[in-house]
Amino acid sequence: MKSPSLLQEILEFNDKFVENRNYEKYETTKYPNKEMVILTCMDTRLLELLPKALNLGNGDAKIVKNAGALVAHPFGSIMRSILIAVYQLQAKEILVIAHHDCGMCGLKADPVIDSMLERGIPQETLDTLNYSGLDIKNWLHGFESVQDSVKHSVNTIKNHPLMPEGVPVHGLVIDPKTGKLDLIVDGYQN
């Protein structure tokens, strides 16, 4: 007998979750109780640690995640999500929270590209992307300093032409082991 797939395990659990009405303790609105939006990393260590370290419960904040908590493009989906949170979902403050020991810190594009090639992405596809104007090595490259990365993202958000005046944008780095926060940028001071 074949063991259940990850998807099947999730669906079976979900059926019981709904049947037992376990969702009731999580009911809230789409508006963040603490009127904030957080950009943070997708790191698995932050899934429960970050909300606990910030005293956040379900419904307290909008949370946007990506690799490195980085605003890599001022008109990409991360910035769009932050702007929607501010303009439509009552977020009044923004927190960029990266973390120590991030996989994006020191990440080089070449090993990622090598892995793509090993997993069947044709070199021609990569060449086409490069010829089309996407500098794939730059696009896949990480950052050298988590603190500088946070400052970059805060600066991109704060100075975005569509960001209204007066929205505090804070920058922090969390320890993924202890949850300790280091303040990098105090958005009230800028």
N, C-alpha and C positions, 0 to 999 in steps of 0.2 A: 504494500500500500504506500502510495506517495505521500510524503508529509505535506501539510498545507503550506501554501505560499505565504509570503509576508502580507500580500494584499488580502488573501483569504482570512488570515488571522485578524487583521485590522477590521475587516467587514463583520466577522463573527463577534468580535468584541463590541463593535459599534451597535450591532443589533441589540445586544444585552444592555449596553449603556442607555440606549433610547427606551427600551422596554422597561427598564427599572427607573426611568425618569431621573437618572443621575445628572442630567443637564440642568435641573432646576436650581442648583446651588451656584450656577455660573451665569444665570440670567442677568442681563444688564442692557444698556442702550448702546448705540453706535458712537456716542459721544464720550470722550475720556473724562472720567470723574476728576482727575488731577490736571486736566486741560494741558496735556503735554504730548508731544510726539518724540519718540526715541528712535534714532538710527543706531543700530548695533550690528555686531557680527553674527553670522550664522553658526558660530562655533557651538558644538554640542554641550560644552561645559557651561554655557550661559543659559541654557533652556530654562532651568528652574532657579539657578543661582542668581542671575541678574535681577529678576523681579523680587526675590527674597531680600537681596542686598539693598534694594531701593525701597523696600516696604510697599511694593505694588501688588495689588490684587487684581482679579479679573475685572476688566472694565475701567481700570485706572489710567491707562495710557494706550496710545497708538504705537505699535512697535513695527518698524521697518527693518528688515534684516538683509544683509548681503555679505559677500566675502570681504572682510576687513573693515566693515562699517565705513565704507568709502563712497563719497560722491565723486565718481570718476568722470561723469559727464554732466554739465550744468542743465542739460535738457533731456536727460534720460529718465527712466522710470523711478529711480530713487528720489530725485528732486521733485518730480511730479507728485509722488505720494506725499512728500512733506508739504508741498504747497496745498494739496487737497485737504490735508489734515488741518492746516492753518485756516484756509478760506471756507471750508465746508463742514468741518468736524470739530470746531471750537477749541483747537489746540492753540494755546497762547505762548508756550515755550517749547524750545527744541533742545534735545540733548543728543549729542553725538558721543556714543560710548564704545570705544574700541577696547581691546584687551591685550595684556602682556602675553607673550608666547603665541602670537597669532601666526597662522600658516601663511598669511600674505606678507609678513615681514621677511624680507630677504628672498621672496619667491622670484625665481628666474623663469623666463618664458620657455627657454630651450627644453628643459625636462618635460614641461607640459606638452609642448609640440611633439616631442619624441613619443610621449605616451599616446597622443592622438594618432600619430602615424602607426604605432604598434597595434592600436585598436581598430585600424581600418580606414581612417580618414586619409583619402588620397592626397599626395603632395600637390597635385593639380588644384585641388580645392583650396589649399592654403595659398598657393600661388595666385589663384583667381582673386581671393580676398585681398591679398597684398596689392595686386594690380588695380583693384577697384578702389583703393584709397584707404583701406583699413590696415594700419600698421599693427599686425597681429602680435608681434613681439612686445610692442609697447602696451597694447590692449591687455595682454596676459601678464604683464610684469607687475610684481607686487610693489612694496615700498620698503625703504631702508630703516625708517624710524616710526614707531607707532605714534609717538608724540607729534612728530611733524605731519603724519597722515591725518591725525585728529585736527590739527591746526588748519590744514588744507581744506578739509571737509567743512569745518566751521566757517572758514573764510568764504568758501564757495556758496554756502547757504546764506550767510549773513549779507553778502554783497550781490546776491542774485537779483536781477532786474525786476523780478516779479514778487520778491519778498517785501512785505510792508515794513515800514519803519517801526522801530520799537519792539520787535519780537526778539527776546533774549535767545541767543544760540550759545549753549554751553558745550564744552568739550571735556571729556573725562576718559580715563583709562582704568579698567577694572582688572583686578587680579583674578584669573579664572580658577584659582584654588581657594582663596580666602574670601573673595567678594569685596576686598578693600578697594575703594575708589580713590584715584589721584586726580585732582582738579588740574586740567591743562589750560582751559579757557573759561573764565567767569563771564558769562554773557551779560551780566548786569553791569560790568565795568566797561563794556564796549559800546 
